[in-house]
Amino acid sequence: MMRELFERRARPMYGQALPERLGRLRDADVAEYIHDRFERTGKRAGETLPALLGVAQGHPQRAMLLAHHLWQATPRRGSADQGAWERAIQASEAEVRDELRAYWRGLQTNDQRALRALSAANGKPYRLQALTNVDLKKSSATHAYERLLDRGDLERTAEEELIFVDPLLERWVHRQGTSAG
């Protein structure tokens, strides 16, 4: 919506602003924030914090969603353990499940295939076996990846790798494998 307002000549705000990509949060900053918030309430994120950071991948909203569910799963005046983390990730994934399904249904078939290939190929979008497994030609994958980049669903790293913007979407697609839908 914002791109429509500022990047289309026919829109009233055309040319009035330049896009600014904020990027992902640093793990150290997220860890400090979560640690402090838990401590204020007499709880500790403890040994689960690295797992939370690994799943969140610096995504601000997803980091807070995971931290919220971890906090709820942590006993009063206690420290989060593996069981609390497992309950937190399950609760987080359950909370976004309908959103992710609706998103998936709104994608073009080749976009779905491209996401499945990317998920299976560990960030290497044109790995032949991954494309073959989802019945996608390289040229079709290129077009799909460009659409997904333009929509903000994928991003390109400094190393020119493609990654999912939403780490919970990536987990969902990976778990669904070739049967996602």
Buried (B, 14 or more C-beta within 10 A) or exposed (E): EEEEEBEEEEEEEEEEEEEEEEEBBEBEEBBEBBBEBBEEEEBBBBEBBEBBBEBBBBBEEBBBBBBBBBBEBBEEEEBBBEEBBEBBBEBBBEEBEEEBBEBBEEBEEBBBBBBBBBBBBEBBBBBEEBBEBBEBEEEBBEBBBEBBBEEEBBBEEEEEEBBBBBBBBBBBBBEBEEEBE
